[in-house]
Amino acid sequence: MSSINEMDSQTSEACKSCNEGKSSSRCDTCPSRGKGGDKPAWDERIVKRLSDVKHRIAVVSGKGGVGKSTITAGLALNISMMGYRVGVLDADVSGPNIPHLLGLEGRRLMGSELGIEPAMSRNGVKVVSSEMVLTSSDTPMIWRGPMRTTLVNQFVADVNWGVLDFLLVDLPPGTGDEPLSVMQMIPLDGVIIVSTSSSLSMLDVSKIINMARDLKVPILGLVENMSYMQCPDCGKKIRLFGESKVEALAMKYGVPLIGEVPLDPSNAGVDEMPVDGKSLLVSSLRPIAERVVFEVNHRA
Ligand SMILES: Nc1ncnc2c1ncn2[C@@H]1O[C@H](COP(=O)(O)OP(=O)(O)OP(=O)(O)O)[C@@H](O)[C@H]1O
């Protein structure tokens, strides 16, 4: 097996040249030779690679910090605990968090003759993330949009995902390069949109809804995160942002609201999401995971 860092530095140099329409001395040995920024070639490779992946779902948000990665990791754990084979593609190249949430901090990707080998979490979730090609987790990924998109395409086309029931794709917030590329390139069963009840977060949700509709990607539903806190004494739901406005937004756009996730104070400072059944966050995602699984299984 060769280190992905070696392959990656070679690819990034070469793709930088491709993106600028030039060729460099490294193009001769570039793994993307003849297929780098070439959309039909990516399409073919992605479709072929994903032929053993039954369902593909992207998790998106209009705004950063609303809990999209947390929800992605929690859904992956729940779907895996339901007995399905699950992979997570962390497509948030500039702010990768999935390895931390799934207990894979510090893991590096390796290559084999079958492609890039995903890392495996303790719960059997396969993970690929840009953080796994960096020298350390505090190294920033300072890449322009086209290079980030190329890396995401490569993570789909060149990763040996094997047979999976569900591949969850954690996208960066907003309607930029990577969400656009993933929605265009990966045949998705649908997207899950995460929002809080803050008005700014909801404003950007409407843009995501319209983007998905323009690209003809089904919207599986809206998840309202940190929508309430449960009083530890009486169990009453305390709505931190006032009465939920997400439900009204969901109705306005004709999108199902598939769940409300409480703010879990025990989540603060926790890196790896606990799966011992004691985590309020993980357990509150269970009905949402069941609904998503049911929905895509019955759409197929
Ligand atoms: N339901 C929740 N209860 C408690 N803390 C939460 C909850 N959801 C998310 N958080 C916390 O909020 C912060 C932001 O979450 P997260 O990184 O998942 O957001 P994000 O939308 O993926 O952000 P970005 O896209 O900017 O990377 C994290 O510290 C996370 O632990």
PDBQT file of the ligand as one rigid body, heavy atoms in Angstrom, charges set to zero:
ROOT
HETATM    1  N1  LIG A 401     -27.845  18.808  18.879  1.00  0.00    +0.000 N 
HETATM    2  C1  LIG A 401     -26.706  19.281  19.333  1.00  0.00    +0.000 A 
HETATM    3  N2  LIG A 401     -26.484  19.392  20.672  1.00  0.00    +0.000 NA
HETATM    4  C2  LIG A 401     -25.335  19.904  21.153  1.00  0.00    +0.000 A 
HETATM    5  N3  LIG A 401     -24.315  20.335  20.384  1.00  0.00    +0.000 NA
HETATM    6  C3  LIG A 401     -24.475  20.249  19.036  1.00  0.00    +0.000 A 
HETATM    7  C4  LIG A 401     -25.650  19.709  18.457  1.00  0.00    +0.000 A 
HETATM    8  N4  LIG A 401     -25.500  19.755  17.112  1.00  0.00    +0.000 NA
HETATM    9  C5  LIG A 401     -24.285  20.278  16.864  1.00  0.00    +0.000 A 
HETATM   10  N5  LIG A 401     -23.666  20.576  18.030  1.00  0.00    +0.000 N 
HETATM   11  C6  LIG A 401     -22.370  21.228  18.193  1.00  0.00    +0.000 C 
HETATM   12  O1  LIG A 401     -22.381  22.421  17.378  1.00  0.00    +0.000 OA
HETATM   13  C7  LIG A 401     -21.109  22.626  16.783  1.00  0.00    +0.000 C 
HETATM   14  C8  LIG A 401     -21.262  22.687  15.248  1.00  0.00    +0.000 C 
HETATM   15  O2  LIG A 401     -21.663  21.403  14.798  1.00  0.00    +0.000 OA
HETATM   16  P1  LIG A 401     -21.155  20.829  13.416  1.00  0.00    +0.000 P 
HETATM   17  O3  LIG A 401     -19.669  20.937  13.284  1.00  0.00    +0.000 OA
HETATM   18  O4  LIG A 401     -21.761  19.490  13.267  1.00  0.00    +0.000 OA
HETATM   19  O5  LIG A 401     -21.812  21.878  12.434  1.00  0.00    +0.000 OA
HETATM   20  P2  LIG A 401     -21.694  22.004  10.853  1.00  0.00    +0.000 P 
HETATM   21  O6  LIG A 401     -22.993  22.520  10.396  1.00  0.00    +0.000 OA
HETATM   22  O7  LIG A 401     -21.209  20.752  10.252  1.00  0.00    +0.000 OA
HETATM   23  O8  LIG A 401     -20.582  23.131  10.726  1.00  0.00    +0.000 OA
HETATM   24  P3  LIG A 401     -19.672  23.454   9.442  1.00  0.00    +0.000 P 
HETATM   25  O9  LIG A 401     -20.453  23.149   8.234  1.00  0.00    +0.000 OA
HETATM   26  O10 LIG A 401     -19.405  24.925   9.617  1.00  0.00    +0.000 OA
HETATM   27  O11 LIG A 401     -18.452  22.596   9.585  1.00  0.00    +0.000 OA
HETATM   28  C9  LIG A 401     -20.219  21.480  17.243  1.00  0.00    +0.000 C 
HETATM   29  O12 LIG A 401     -19.475  21.914  18.349  1.00  0.00    +0.000 OA
HETATM   30  C10 LIG A 401     -21.213  20.401  17.647  1.00  0.00    +0.000 C 
HETATM   31  O13 LIG A 401     -20.697  19.549  18.655  1.00  0.00    +0.000 OA
ENDROOT
TORSDOF 0
